[in-house]
Amino acid sequence: MSTNFFRRFLSTVNLLLIHGQIVGLVTFTYDKKKFQSCAWRKLYSVFLILVHLAFMSFCMYVIPTITGAPSIYKNTGYIIMVANAAYAVTVWSSSILGGDSYIKLLGKMIDFDVQLQTSCVIIDYNKARKRVAFHLLGRYVFVTILCVYYHFSQARSQFPEKVTEIAAIFLIFFNSAICYQATELVTILKTRFMLLNKQITSLVDSSNITVPKIDTKQTQKDFAILCKVCTLHHHLSKCVRFFNQAFGVILLAMFAVSFICIVLCLFYTSVALQKTVLNWDEVFCTAAASVPFIVDSIFVCHVCYTTIEEADKAGELIHRIETEDHDTIDEIEMFSLQIANEEVEFSAAGFFPVNYTLVFSIIGGVTTYIIILIQLSATIGKDH
């Protein structure tokens, strides 16, 4: 592995990895030459698990002491705390167990960049570094504003209410951190699929100007580029598999908890809307609590879907190459079969693909549960 390329690639993902180490998602260390597993990072994640379980246990202990709250709120509070604890434990445990897959993913990306340079294709690492920084800044500004509004929108005078508020804010920030980690890695893959598609497009443009004759230097050059693109596309497909190994269970937990939080937040909103005296602060507060989970779920699905579109786009582009060279024709057919057989796809631990279909499923599921709970919320609203 080229040390020079390692440093340049590291400059792009350095902020991403530091952020991951802080929240316990990255359980390995790195220097200017390589990534390596780190026992101390894994112990740090174990420590976070123990602290979080202790805090969630305390939250569940104090929930019954909240006065003036209907039992339905307390029961759903238990659900959120259990989901919160299970979510964090699953993510940190998967980070410990999937650290090797994460390292392999980053290593494959660097190898890709090294091989890509032989085709005289330059990757704009500075632009990528700025995107990673702006994404992180924008995400935390957005989440902070929402959490500040959530904190000041309603008075929480009781100690148990303040404790559960801290747990809710932690869940919002933690979910946002996971979304940031996953989407940035997928975006890096998407950028590289786009570079390959640009190379194929250049081959298409070259062949459309004049159909190349057999045994010409241009034909041999184009054939060599096509073979290289085919190899690199297969390389990126392996990167997607490593991503699924490292983040599949994490994404499954993220979507499961997001679904629970969205349903319960909208349930609280429907309760607030059906009260005799409307409290608009309560309505907006409960609705706002669901926003980060909705936005993150859609954003993850969008990034994964558009990346797969870029990966599949190569299969369409190669058939636009006009050539009479038999070797090139055979390579096009082989490339087409490779794309069809590999079935590049992001999935949540193999349970379901991560794309817009999942968004529609979540919308349908949330709507169904809201309809089921609407009568219950109406009853509660009349009582208050």
Beta strands, then each sheet from edge to edge (+ up, - down):
strand 1: 28-30
strand 2: 35-37
sheet 1: 1+ 2-
end
